[in-house]
Amino acid sequence: MAEERVDRRLAAIFAADVAGYSRLMGRDEEGTHAALKSVRHSLFDPKIEQHHGRIVKSTGDGALVEFASAVDAVRCAIEIQRGMVSRNKDIPNDRRIEFRIGINIGDIIPDEADIYGDGVNIATRLEGLARPNGLCISSQVHDQVEGKIPFTFQPLGPQSLKNIDKRVEAFALDIDEDFQNEGTNKIALTQQINYCRAPDQVRLAWAKAGRGPPLVRTANWLNHLEYDWQNPLRRAALQNLAKRYTLIRYDARGNGMSDWDVPEISLDAWVSDLETVVDAAGLERFPLLGISQGCAVSIAYAVRHPQRVSRLILYGGFALGGYKRSAEEREQRKAMMTLIKLGWGTDDPAFRQLFTSRIMPDATKEQADAFNELQRMTASADCAVKYYETVNNIDVQYLLPQVSVPTLVLHVRGDLMQPFEEGRKLAATIPGARFVALQGHNHMLLPGEPAALRFFEELELFLQRG
């Protein structure tokens, strides 16, 4: 018996949905429905038709569209997103309709009023990677549009997508009000590096970038103002923040562009350094973002200066250092300390790779190599030893009930560097804190991974409230 022939065709698949749709509907069901209907009628559907797309099906908050040309699909997506930026200009952030769009090229199986196949599944997964007002495309689409569209897509590297066997190379583009009429997405984001002196005369490097309301990022281990700004591992995250805020950050004593040869490395010294930097920046009141051990510094500062901290965001943090959690963890971390003493400053990255594999186990080889180099550039072996000892002896548990500012705590469930339970304890002990569990394994979030996208979405919503 002959096999039944299945019709297939190659197509560019465009998947779109509304970011935060459930939240919008929960706040104003009728208003959100009317706003989305208006957008579909006046912008979204006409652009699809203009660029020769076929709407296969509409969902409550989005659509699946088929194009014969990847170039048409991407041009259409960009024009829709730019149109939405213009429409949203005078609408409060928490009420905006913002699309996320994913585009892939693949073999599809048409079946009555729908299309099927891995090509469709990948497009919908890429849409989930896109930021609000952004689009995410596969490498096949990128190959088709490169040189034909005057925009530069940011490479996200190979992505593990749900129910897709092979990793998919992805590229992202964020549509922003900073796009110029000539059609370039190179936003004039530069950072200004300054220096100030702590009370003990340690020279601290701090940087200011972006525009808008201030946001201060507390220093933590392995920061380097210039290298981070250029390094693809951190550049996208920093520039995303600088598009929306005046971002203030600095290198901790013993790190990066600040003095390496310092008389003291301690929690008190780190808090004093934060005081010095925000005073040098002329800030009166600001939200404070702490990451990893920077959370303990942020907590101590917020308790000491509650009138200056408007909101507190803590990611991947802990109140009790590793040496003090259990005898077993203490022994493990002491062993890591020995490795730091023996091999941190060597040209062989093998010692530093041990940290990299715990900080970001899902990294590609290129990402791991970049982080190994970052470690070498940011601190001497002697300073790394002192820093590691101080971090593992941190204890700010007694300060947690004294935090009086609105607080958001985020932690990755599979974090190998700082246990998930430590983040949960922070949120449970800080009065009124909100806790967000992120899916993944990376202590340092990688560009484009779902946990990173969720982090920025939650941060934005939290800061909009105050």
C-alpha positions in Angstrom: 0.0 0.0 0.0 1.5 3.3 -1.0 2.2 5.9 1.7 -0.2 8.9 1.7 1.7 11.9 0.4 1.9 14.9 2.8 2.0 18.3 1.2 4.8 20.5 2.5 6.2 23.9 1.7 9.0 26.2 2.9 7.9 29.3 4.6 8.9 32.1 6.9 6.8 31.7 10.1 6.1 34.8 12.2 4.7 34.2 15.7 3.6 37.2 17.9 1.9 37.7 21.3 1.4 40.5 23.8 3.9 40.7 26.6 2.3 40.5 30.0 -1.2 40.0 28.5 -2.6 38.2 31.6 -1.5 41.0 33.8 -3.0 43.6 31.5 -6.3 41.7 31.4 -6.3 41.3 35.1 -6.0 45.0 35.6 -8.5 46.2 32.9 -10.1 43.4 30.9 -12.4 45.5 28.8 -9.9 48.3 28.2 -7.1 45.8 27.2 -9.4 43.9 24.8 -10.5 47.2 23.2 -6.9 48.4 22.9 -5.7 45.2 21.3 -8.6 45.2 18.9 -7.7 48.7 17.9 -4.1 47.9 17.3 -4.9 44.8 15.3 -7.3 46.8 13.1 -5.2 49.9 12.5 -1.6 48.6 12.5 -0.9 44.9 13.0 -3.2 43.4 10.3 -2.6 46.1 7.7 1.2 45.7 8.0 0.8 41.9 7.5 -1.2 42.5 4.4 1.2 45.2 3.1 4.1 42.8 3.4 2.2 39.9 1.7 1.8 37.8 4.8 -1.1 35.5 5.5 -2.6 35.3 9.0 -3.0 31.6 9.6 -4.7 32.0 13.0 -5.3 34.5 15.7 -5.0 33.7 19.4 -6.4 35.8 22.2 -3.3 38.0 22.3 -1.4 37.2 19.2 -1.2 35.6 15.8 0.6 33.0 13.7 1.5 34.4 10.2 3.0 32.8 7.1 5.3 34.7 4.7 6.8 33.5 1.4 9.9 35.8 2.2 12.0 36.1 5.3 12.9 39.6 4.4 9.2 40.6 4.1 8.5 38.9 7.5 11.3 40.8 9.3 10.5 44.1 7.6 6.9 43.7 8.7 7.9 42.9 12.3 10.1 45.9 12.5 7.4 48.2 11.1 4.9 46.8 13.6 7.2 47.3 16.5 8.2 50.8 15.5 4.5 51.7 15.1 3.8 50.3 18.6 6.6 52.4 20.1 5.0 55.5 18.6 1.5 54.5 19.7 2.7 53.8 23.3 4.6 57.1 23.7 2.0 58.7 25.9 0.5 55.6 27.5 1.7 54.6 31.0 4.2 51.7 31.0 1.9 49.4 32.9 -0.9 49.8 30.4 1.0 49.4 27.1 0.3 46.8 24.5 3.8 45.5 23.6 4.3 42.7 21.2 7.0 40.0 21.2 7.8 38.5 17.8 9.7 35.3 16.7 10.5 34.5 13.1 11.9 31.2 11.7 12.2 29.6 8.2 11.1 26.0 8.1 9.2 23.3 6.3 5.5 23.5 7.2 2.6 21.1 6.8 -0.6 23.0 5.9 -3.8 21.5 7.3 -7.0 23.3 6.7 -6.9 26.5 8.7 -3.6 25.8 10.5 0.1 25.0 9.8 2.3 22.4 11.6 5.9 21.3 11.9 9.1 22.0 13.8 9.5 25.3 11.8 6.4 26.6 13.4 7.3 25.3 16.9 10.7 27.0 16.7 9.1 30.3 15.7 6.8 30.3 18.7 9.7 29.4 21.0 11.8 32.3 19.6 8.9 34.6 20.2 9.1 33.7 23.9 12.8 34.7 23.9 12.0 38.2 22.5 11.8 41.2 24.7 8.7 43.4 24.7 8.9 45.6 21.6 11.5 43.2 20.2 11.9 40.3 17.8 14.0 37.2 17.9 15.0 35.3 14.7 16.7 32.0 13.9 20.1 31.9 12.1 18.4 30.8 8.9 16.3 34.0 8.9 19.4 36.0 9.8 21.3 34.6 6.8 18.5 35.7 4.6 18.1 39.3 5.9 21.7 40.2 6.6 22.7 43.0 4.3 19.2 43.5 3.1 17.8 45.2 6.2 19.7 48.2 7.8 19.6 46.8 11.4 22.2 44.9 13.3 20.9 41.9 15.3 22.5 40.9 18.5 23.7 37.3 18.5 22.3 35.3 21.5 24.2 32.1 20.8 22.7 28.6 20.7 19.4 28.4 22.6 17.8 25.3 24.2 14.1 25.6 23.3 11.4 23.6 24.9 10.6 20.3 23.0 13.2 21.1 20.3 15.9 18.5 20.2 18.7 20.6 18.8 19.9 24.0 20.0 18.8 26.9 17.8 21.1 29.8 17.0 19.2 32.9 17.7 19.5 36.7 17.1 17.6 39.5 18.8 16.6 43.1 17.9 15.0 45.4 20.4 12.9 48.2 18.9 13.3 51.4 20.9 12.2 55.0 20.7 15.9 55.8 20.1 15.8 54.4 16.6 16.6 57.2 14.2 14.7 58.0 10.9 17.6 56.8 8.8 17.0 53.3 10.1 19.9 52.5 12.4 19.6 50.7 15.8 23.0 51.8 17.0 21.9 53.8 20.0 24.4 56.4 21.2 25.0 54.8 24.5 28.4 55.7 26.0 29.6 55.6 29.5 31.5 58.2 31.4 34.1 56.8 33.8 35.0 58.8 36.9 37.1 58.4 40.0 36.5 59.2 43.7 38.3 58.3 46.9 37.0 56.3 49.8 37.6 57.5 53.4 40.8 55.3 53.5 42.0 56.8 50.3 41.3 53.8 48.1 40.6 55.0 44.5 37.3 53.9 43.2 36.2 53.8 39.5 32.6 54.5 38.8 30.6 54.9 35.6 27.5 56.7 34.5 25.6 55.8 31.3 22.2 56.3 29.8 19.4 58.7 30.7 16.2 58.7 32.7 15.7 58.1 36.4 18.7 56.8 38.3 19.4 53.2 39.0 22.5 52.2 41.1 24.0 48.7 40.7 26.1 47.7 43.7 29.5 46.3 42.8 30.2 42.6 43.2 33.1 40.3 42.5 34.4 40.1 38.9 33.4 43.5 37.7 35.4 45.6 35.2 33.7 48.9 34.0 35.3 48.9 30.6 35.5 45.2 29.9 31.9 44.6 31.0 30.7 47.4 28.7 32.3 45.7 25.7 32.0 42.0 26.7 29.0 40.3 24.9 28.2 38.4 28.1 27.3 41.6 29.9 27.0 44.4 27.3 23.4 43.7 26.3 22.1 43.7 29.9 24.0 46.9 30.8 22.8 48.7 27.7 19.2 47.6 28.2 19.3 49.2 31.6 21.0 52.3 30.3 18.3 52.7 27.6 15.7 53.2 30.4 17.7 54.6 33.3 20.7 56.6 34.2 22.8 53.6 35.3 25.4 54.2 38.0 27.8 51.3 38.6 31.4 51.0 40.0 34.2 48.5 40.5 34.7 47.3 44.0 38.0 47.9 45.8 40.5 45.3 44.6 38.5 44.8 41.3 38.5 46.1 37.8 39.6 49.7 37.4 39.5 50.5 41.1 42.7 50.2 43.2 43.9 46.6 43.6 46.3 47.1 46.4 44.0 48.0 49.2 44.3 48.0 53.0 41.0 46.4 53.8 38.4 44.2 52.1 35.3 43.8 54.3 31.6 44.2 54.2 31.9 47.5 56.1 34.4 48.8 53.5 32.1 47.8 50.7 29.2 49.6 52.2 31.4 52.7 52.8 32.5 52.5 49.1 28.8 52.5 48.0 28.2 55.6 50.1 31.2 57.3 48.5 30.1 56.5 45.0 26.5 57.6 45.3 27.7 60.8 47.0 30.1 61.4 44.1 27.3 60.9 41.7 25.2 63.5 43.5 22.3 61.1 44.1 19.7 61.8 46.8 17.2 59.0 46.3 17.4 56.0 44.0 16.6 52.3 43.4 19.4 50.0 44.3 20.2 46.7 42.4 22.3 44.1 44.2 23.6 40.9 42.5 25.2 37.9 44.3 27.3 39.2 47.2 26.3 42.7 46.2 22.9 41.9 47.8 24.4 41.9 51.3 26.1 45.2 50.6 22.8 46.6 49.3 20.8 45.3 52.3 23.3 46.9 54.7 23.2 50.2 52.8 19.4 50.2 52.7 19.2 49.7 56.5 21.7 52.4 57.1 20.2 54.9 54.6 16.4 54.0 54.2 15.6 57.6 53.2 17.9 57.3 50.1 16.8 53.9 48.8 13.4 54.1 47.0 13.4 50.4 46.0 15.6 47.4 46.5 16.2 44.6 43.9 18.2 41.6 45.0 19.2 38.9 42.5 21.1 35.7 43.3 21.8 36.8 46.8 22.2 35.5 50.3 22.4 36.8 53.9 24.7 34.1 55.2 28.0 33.2 53.5 29.0 29.7 52.5 31.4 29.2 55.3 28.6 29.6 57.8 25.8 27.6 56.3 27.1 24.0 57.0 30.3 22.1 57.7 30.0 20.4 54.4 29.7 23.6 52.4 32.5 25.1 54.4 34.8 22.3 53.4 33.8 22.5 49.7 34.5 26.3 49.6 37.7 25.9 51.5 38.9 23.5 48.8 37.9 26.1 46.2 40.0 28.7 48.1 43.0 26.4 47.8 42.6 26.3 44.1 42.4 30.1 43.9 45.7 30.4 45.8 47.4 27.9 43.5 46.1 28.9 40.0 44.1 32.1 39.8 46.8 34.3 38.2 48.2 31.7 35.8 47.8 31.7 32.0 46.1 28.3 32.2 42.4 29.0 32.6 41.7 25.5 34.1 41.5 26.8 37.6 39.2 29.7 36.7 37.1 27.3 34.6 35.9 25.6 37.9 34.3 28.9 38.9 32.9 29.5 35.4 31.2 26.0 35.3 29.4 26.8 38.6 28.5 30.4 37.7 27.1 29.6 34.3 27.0 25.9 33.6 24.9 26.4 30.4 27.5 28.6 28.7 28.9 27.9 25.3 32.6 27.4 25.0 32.9 31.0 23.6 31.0 32.4 26.6 33.0 30.3 29.1 36.3 31.5 27.5 35.1 35.1 27.7 34.3 34.7 31.4 37.6 33.0 32.2 39.3 36.0 30.7 37.1 38.4 32.7 38.2 36.7 35.9 41.9 37.1 35.0 41.4 40.8 34.2 39.4 41.8 37.2 41.5 40.8 40.2 44.9 39.6 41.3 45.2 36.2 42.9 45.9 37.8 46.3 42.9 40.0 46.1 40.7 37.1 44.8 41.6 35.1 47.9 40.7 38.0 50.3 37.5 38.7 48.4 36.5 35.0 48.4 37.1 34.8 52.2 35.1 37.9 52.9 32.2 36.8 50.8 32.0 33.4 52.5 32.0 35.0 55.9 29.2 37.4 55.3 26.3 37.4 57.8 23.6 40.1 57.5 20.7 37.9 58.7 20.2 40.3 61.6 19.6 43.2 59.2 16.9 41.6 57.2 13.9 42.4 59.5 15.2 46.0 59.5 14.8 46.6 55.7 12.0 49.1 55.4 12.0 49.8 51.6 10.0 47.9 49.0 12.0 44.9 48.0 12.0 42.4 45.0 14.0 39.2 45.4 14.8 37.0 42.4 16.7 33.7 42.3 17.3 31.0 39.8 16.0 27.6 40.9 19.1 25.6 39.8 21.7 28.1 40.8 24.9 26.2 41.6 26.8 29.1 43.1 24.3 30.4 45.6 21.5 27.9 46.6 18.0 28.8 45.7 16.9 28.4 49.3 19.2 31.4 50.3 17.1 33.7 48.0 13.9 32.3 49.4 15.2 33.1 53.0 15.9 36.7 52.0 12.4 37.2 50.8 10.8 35.4 53.7 12.7 37.6 56.3 12.6 41.0 54.6 9.2 42.6 55.5 6.8 42.6 52.5 9.4 41.4 50.0 8.2 39.8 46.8 10.0 36.7 45.6 10.3 35.6 42.0 11.7 32.2 41.1 13.5 32.0 37.8 13.9 28.8 35.8 17.4 27.8 34.9 20.9 27.0 36.2 23.0 30.0 35.7 24.1 32.3 38.5 25.1 34.8 36.0 22.3 35.1 33.5 23.3 34.6 29.8 22.1 36.9 27.1 18.7 35.9 25.7 18.0 33.0 28.1 14.4 32.9 29.4 15.4 33.7 33.0 17.2 36.8 31.8 14.1 38.0 29.9 11.9 37.4 33.0 14.4 39.2 35.2 14.2 42.4 33.1 10.5 42.2 32.8 10.0 41.8 36.6 12.6 44.6 37.3 10.8 47.0 35.0 7.4 46.3 36.5 8.7 46.7 40.0 10.4 50.0 39.3 7.3 51.3 37.5 5.4 51.0 40.7 7.4 53.6 42.4 
